């Protein structure tokens, strides 16, 4: 197993296969060639070999939570990350329950919208795009409303790139006798979420994030007691976590056709993840990517949406330059032509774009990203990447 130090000193990673651009996104992301290669074989979904792959997937993912008491289990669900968030909310929240949604971006608000579709009562602490929810706010909201049974939070809110303080939030939730559900979609596998350190009832993530697989399924890791209690709650046949869990426990199979090739690729990605040092090493690699990229972009005049304290190692949001020659669509095309696909902004107040730090990339690649950005600004005849005074003022106002 390679150490964090060894990872920080290793040679530049190979470029993506077949001349592909790097995906500087929060997933889908650039994957290892061996992960792609794992999808070249066809698998029978009922075959014993594939059942063994499903069992390995579940065991390895549960182990990443630090669960040594066999209190948790992993249930994969076909579909995107949003599918498994909906599956968790509909299966683990009683129909007469009430959820406090902690929102500071698009994905917290999407959870609230999902609860509305599910006809589950909920309330929201909306922090906007700039700031995290804090433990004292959560405690006050729970004191004010004894009917709240659950709290939902996004571990990393990728619309802004903020890493939320889940340990602090967890302490507040359980001090008030409530239950915590975590959307760790873009953080699990790189940011520790050890059940021995941070208490929660369940978390969800997806194959195409920090484990560095490809899209096709998500997974819920939950206390077995919560899975047992979920019987009959789900509004959906296909998103019923209890039913999926029971069938997998009994037969080793998925209830409906699984994404076999995606599972095979994910198993390979899990092996790579372990061989490279697991959660700590993956997180250290991404943090180095972020630090090198952010320092370089700031040297060009770009301004991050968040202060350095709240920047996650997953994705970073930058204000768009206010220069009249800057247009994001043009900048995007120029960056893509140089081998890098960046991500549009997802803020409601100011123009922005995002640069991901995860995937088969290292600091050497991130230096090339910065150089590509510099060249693109020159080609656009943009001599200053500074944002508008209005954008900075809006940030200061909302962060106050």
Secondary structure, DSSP 8 states (H G I E B T S, - for coil): ---HHHHHTS------GGG--EE-SSSS----HHHHHGGGS---TTSHHHHHHHHHHHHHHHHTTT--SS-EEEEEEES-HHHHHHHHHHHHS-TT-EEEEEESSHHHHHHHHHHHHHT-EEEEEE-TTT----HHHHHHHHHH-TT--EEEEESEETTTTEE--HHHHHHHHHHTT-EEEEE-TTTTTTS---TTTS--SEEEEETTSTT---SSEEEEEEEHHHHHHTTTT-S-STT-HHHHHHHHHHHSS-SS---HHHHHHHHHHHHHHHHTTHHHHHHHHHHHHHHHHHHHHHHTT--BSS-GGGB-SSEEEEE----TT--HHHHHHHHHHTTEE-EE---SSS-EEEEE--SS--HHHHHHHHHHHHHHHHHTT-------HHHHHHHHHHH-
